[in-house]
């Protein structure tokens, strides 16, 4: 006797609910469990995000499993991501409305159609405000597109539906700090940590707020207390949080803290373990970011002893054009180790890639291209040429479109100030240094730059006062440490 066709239809169209309560076409409990685990791993920046591939193994007819596999694969292989998108399309007959919307967003993202992808994720959040995974994808897009206000709009939109959720407040905190609403960002980050103390993104957001306020001892204390929770992080979060801790020790600037900086680099930013965690791009980004800061601060001998292995990896070109901030750092590193031809070709490639974009994008990336040329010259030691390229009105706020935080971009303003001082452009740099002292009053290095300005412009008394201010800040930091 033939099976009841109505019963067959029920089997075919069986759905389960995912973590957010969305209907997903799958009869496999294991499949939905792996999907939910993947959501949690992404929001927690965990190291087991490959669990999404097991969801596909458990049910190869689940469209959402293929969609999420595509997003994970995109980190390493566009071809694999496209293959997963095609597999998802073959499962559309019984896909739910949520799965279809998720596919539209993912397909746009895999095709590098960022505006379309962001619009698609925004639409998903209109219909499914509890979907924190889609919020995360949208905010990542906003970050790389320099759309800080849009990121905040999206997190604000879904916050009322997720007030008790662990991760929403950390995501909201980062959007707030990117729009420089620091008091609100701190409150949001602390609320996130009250719900889940091991929320790495909330830890990271609070670290940003404290660093901006130059509360470096507080940053060090907070991050040292939480560093054990980073051991199960993905490569990005592991290296990035250690980078933040190293930067805070560097800003502190005394002998004790410098030893910590060097130790963090050797133990966590460019050891074998960083490669074991996967994602050499993130290891490179953190390592080169710290090396450039150390170089600007004058630790050139130490940088020379560490940069060669990193530059060797850059030479093989496999990590080029994956992150615009990383591209800038790699150009400097290659020039610094005398790989002038490779570094120059890198700059030319960037120029060609940008020239192929539409006019709006070309205009938004002008400052990026100028900085790539400037960093090439800085690596070669041609400081006068650096200033000529970057010009007298260099501003880092034009660089948000490269996908970098204010903290990551600030090193380029420090570099410009140093170059201006060393090449005699005192009128141009004075106003910038005054603003830095006003904003970053607790930064010893900002006072040291101001001291150099006064020394070179014939004001030795003011120079001594600036040096005393830097020493006083460091003394206060040491007193904080001894408490």
WOQUIWO-V385008 format. One record per pair of residues at least 24 apart in sequence whose ideal C-beta (glycine too) atoms are under 8 Angstrom apart, sorted by the first residue. I is the first residue (numbers start at 1). J is the second residue. Records with the same first field share a line. If there is no record, write none. Layout:
I->J + J
//
This chain:
12->94
13->94
15->96
18->64
20->128 + 130 + 131 + 132 + 133
21->130
22->96 + 98 + 128 + 131
23->96 + 97 + 98
24->62 + 64 + 96 + 98 + 99
25->61 + 62 + 63 + 64 + 91 + 94 + 95 + 96 + 99
26->59 + 61 + 62 + 64 + 65
27->59
28->58 + 59 + 62
30->54 + 55 + 58 + 59
31->55 + 58 + 59 + 62 + 65
34->58 + 65
35->62 + 64 + 65 + 68
38->68 + 72
39->132 + 133
41->234
42->133 + 136
43->132 + 133 + 136 + 166 + 167 + 201
44->167 + 198 + 199 + 200
45->200 + 201 + 233 + 234 + 236 + 237
46->232 + 233 + 234
47->232 + 233 + 234 + 235 + 238 + 277 + 278
48->232
49->234
56->84 + 87
60->87
61->91 + 94
62->91
63->88 + 91 + 92 + 95 + 99 + 100 + 103
64->88 + 95 + 98 + 99 + 102
66->91
67->99 + 102 + 103 + 106
68->102 + 106
70->106 + 110
71->106 + 109 + 110 + 137
74->109 + 110
75->279
78->110
81->110
82->110
85->110
98->124 + 127 + 128
101->127 + 128
102->134
105->134 + 137
109->137 + 141
114->141 + 144 + 145
115->145
117->141
118->142 + 145 + 147 + 150
122->154
125->154 + 157 + 158
126->157
129->157 + 158 + 160 + 161 + 162
130->158 + 161 + 162 + 165
131->158
132->158 + 162 + 165 + 167 + 168 + 171
135->168 + 171
136->167 + 171
139->171 + 174 + 175
142->175
143->178 + 403
144->403
145->401
146->364 + 400 + 401 + 402 + 403
148->175 + 178 + 179 + 400
149->179
151->175 + 178
152->176 + 178 + 179 + 181
164->195
165->195
166->192 + 195 + 196 + 199
167->192 + 196 + 199 + 201 + 202
168->192
169->195 + 202
170->199 + 201 + 202 + 204 + 205
171->201
173->202 + 205 + 206 + 209
174->201 + 204 + 205 + 208
177->205 + 208 + 209 + 212
178->405 + 406
182->209 + 212 + 213
185->209
186->210
197->226 + 229
198->226 + 229
200->229 + 230 + 233 + 237 + 241
201->237
203->229 + 241
204->237 + 240 + 241 + 244
207->241 + 244 + 248
208->244 + 405 + 406 + 407
211->244 + 247 + 248 + 251 + 407
212->406 + 407
213->442
214->251 + 440 + 441 + 442 + 443
215->442
216->248 + 249 + 251 + 252 + 442 + 477
217->252 + 477 + 480 + 481
218->480
219->244 + 245 + 248
220->245 + 248 + 249 + 252 + 257
223->248
233->277
234->277 + 278 + 279
235->274 + 277 + 278 + 279 + 282 + 283
236->279 + 282
238->268 + 274 + 277 + 282
239->268 + 269 + 274 + 277 + 282 + 283 + 285 + 286 + 287
240->282 + 285 + 286
242->268 + 269 + 286
243->269 + 286 + 289 + 290
244->407
246->290
247->290 + 293 + 407
250->290 + 293 + 294 + 297
251->443 + 444 + 445
252->444 + 474 + 477
253->444 + 445 + 470 + 474
254->474 + 477 + 478
256->478 + 481
257->477
261->290 + 294
262->302
265->290 + 291 + 306
266->306
270->306 + 309 + 310
280->313 + 319
281->319 + 322 + 323 + 326
284->310 + 313 + 314 + 319 + 326 + 329 + 330
285->323 + 325 + 326 + 329
288->326 + 329 + 330 + 332 + 333
289->325 + 329 + 408 + 411
291->333
292->329 + 332 + 411 + 415
293->411 + 414
295->336
296->411 + 414 + 415 + 418
297->445
303->336
307->333 + 336 + 337
308->337
311->336 + 337 + 339
315->339 + 342
320->346 + 349
321->349 + 350 + 353
323->403
324->368 + 402 + 403 + 404
325->402 + 403 + 404 + 408
327->372
328->368 + 371 + 372 + 375 + 402
329->375
331->372 + 375 + 376 + 379
332->375 + 376 + 378 + 379
333->379
334->379
335->375 + 376 + 377 + 378 + 379 + 380
336->379
340->380
343->376 + 379
344->376
346->372 + 376
347->372 + 373 + 376
364->401
365->401 + 402
366->398
367->395 + 398 + 399
368->399 + 401 + 402
371->399 + 412
378->415 + 419
383->419 + 422 + 423
384->423
386->419 + 423
387->416 + 419 + 420 + 423 + 425
390->416 + 419
392->425 + 428
393->428
414->445 + 449
417->449
418->449
421->449 + 452 + 453 + 456
424->456
426->453 + 456 + 457
429->453
442->473
443->473
444->470 + 471 + 473 + 474
445->470
447->473
//
